[in-house]
Amino acid sequence: MPPKVLVTGSAGQIGAELVPHLRSFYGDANVVAAVHKAAGPPSLNDGPVITLDTDDPDAVASAVRDTGADTVYHLAALLSATGEKDPQLAWKVNMDGLRNVLEASRKGGVSRVFWPSSIGAFGPDAPRKDAPQNAPLNPTTIYGVTKVAGELLCNYYFVKYGLDVRCLRYPGLISNVTPPGGGTTDYAVEIFYEAIRKGSYSCFLREDTVLPMMYMPDALKATVLIMEADPSRVIRHLGYNLAAFSFSAGELAAEIRKRIPGFRVSYAPDSRQKIADSWPMSIDDSEARKDWGWSPGYDLQGMVSDMLTKLKARLALR
Ligand code: AKB
């Protein structure tokens, strides 16, 4: 029997691709996409869609009950740059939403919950290279604070109630389907759109800024892998470090320029630079590899080729 799945934040960068991905093997009817303000891509309508404000505990409880979900992917969240603009809202959306989902899940008989943590959980006290699983976190953004507190809350629900919550610390995610909104790593997606449309891009981070990144197909693969792993293989219910590759903004620009000759990039760092400088440049994900068999499929070159091919086709259709 396939699981009955509820995905919050389905119109967001991850949800817009995770929902069709899960439906491709669990069946359209078994994956309910919950959206809030944004409608999301038309493909969400291939299966059930509901409107849900995860800030509302009663609405979350009803959604879990009415959909009969036994598995919840709780993706609704604010990202790092948006969070710095309104820290109170970031706390409300990221923390109250998570608490409501965890409470509704334990009371509503949900057996498994997925929650995305991030490299934003790290702060300046973590090693900048190959930040290990158990590095000191101590983030200096409200986004990071919600990621650390959220990981602790997920682990608490596992320890206290036996709710099987699984978390990944995603790197910056690069996708050709839905643009991200409000993150520090968003430049690594915007740059592709501008390279194709205009042949030039003004980057909001410095040229030498190196951050951990991942192509969306790998993020989907990791998400399903950890969610389907036998419980004996999921040793930690705090966030697992997850990595694919790291590059600087300049290295990404150079890789795109190999395929779009003459592509010009200027650099005008803004407030997001400070956030990027507080995060590690690379991540050690050996525990995820050892515990549940994670390995990425894309490197920088493979990601850039695939992004340009898919995005050119998508933009030509418009
Ligand atoms: C952001 O930049 O805020 C996110 C993240 C790394 O969690 N993409």
Residues whose N, C-alpha, C, O or C-beta is under 5 A from the ligand:
A	BS01	AKB	L79 S80 A81 S118 I119 G120 Y170 P171 G172 L173 G182 G183 T184 T185 D186
